[in-house]
Amino acid sequence: RGLVRYDGLGTTMYSPHTTPALRSWGINALSTDSRGALWISTDRGLTVYERGVFRAVATEQIPAGTVWEVHRDRRDRLWVAGSFGVYVGDEKQFISVPHFKEHIYAVEEDASGRMWFAGRGVLASFAPGDSAPVRWRPATERRVYDLAVDPRRPRTLWIALREGIYELDITNPSAVIEKRRVPTARNGTRAQVWTLAFDRTGALWLGTDTRGVMRYDGRVLTELDPERQGAKDPVWWLLCDMRGSMWAGTSGGLLRYRRSPFRTITQGLTATGTWAVRRDTTGTVWISTDDGQVAWLDGNRWHPILTGVRNTSAPSIWPSAGGGVLVADDNGRLLRATRAGVVDITRAVGLPAVGSYGWIAARDGAVYNNTGDGLLRARTGKI
């Protein structure tokens, strides 16, 4: 569908019809360099966007084949991988890296500055001064779709394959050692891994063709969005942004995963707009919602104990000395809710017909009620 720019509010579309420098609708990858230029890998060559202008890189420099990735190394060189092998150069002049005839899908630089290449039947490395790439022989019968150097263990390289991910020790590029395999198949169905990315915690994220996005923390492989049954949209690429959010480009659109110390729990609720959250004297957490629900939490799910409280803008709740919570509405009712049920205690405590907005228990045992008619105080069970 071409190139899409998202500014946080809306999207702008660019296509070969509107932008002649884009030779193809198929966009395989995006990368930026230190100057802020955007390099666009397409199915028909390479395009760059710089200072507000799109420019197609001449086919004499980069062939008009499928470009899979552009990588800028620490020496400010651009490595371009595609169906034509590998080219390297600056923004204007590129040369072919010798001895690469395979489709190259991905490029990565290790801590020593050595470049690693993954592709169709190849995993190889290359450094200035080498007469030819150093190849890992086991890869000749495999497709290596992506690779990622572990940021916390710079001599560890992870590669993405049809059957899962492999951990490799690349201390000696001429004698790469396979350390671990993590399969991604489920119930006998293979899940190919097409893309890899590390997040800020050091966890490795995987984009697959049938199981969506997965996360590996070094011990456990977790499938994101497990509630979605069946095959998920294929994931083409992953990106961890400056805020730590992980973005996934899929055949069905763009996904964003945010890490947060908070966990959203909505199961059991008919509305997610909340008025109050309280913990009672037994440690149970209670919530009141915009549609008049009062519910308690078992740790993973809300259990409504009261629905349709007359104050439709949500009831006021406060912990009760005997356990559970006090629930008040705009029509003057005062209810005591526990896990076992609800009791109307309006008359028992002598609450007048007022709209109650909040409750608080003082240290001396008195209970204060903020109402539409003023502040009420109860000390001995009566208001």
Secondary structure, 3 states (H helix, E strand, C coil): CCEEEECCCCEEEECCCCCCCCCCCCEEEEEECCCCCEEEEECCEEEEEECCEEEECCCCCCCCCCEEEEEECCCCCEEEEECCEEEEECCCCEEECCCCCCCEEEEEECCCCCEEEEEECEEEEECCCCCCCEECHHHHHCECCEEEECCCCCCEEEEECCCEEEEEECCCHHHCEEEEEEECCECCECCCEEEEEECCCCCEEEEECCCCEEEECCCCEEECCCCCCCCCCCEEEEEECCCCCEEEEECCEEEEECCCCCCCCCCCCCCCCEEEEEECCCCCEEEEECCCCEEEECCCCEEEEECCCCCCCCCEEEECCCCCEEEECCCCCEEEEECCEEEECHHHHCCCCCCEEEEEECCCCCEEEEECCEEEEECCCCC
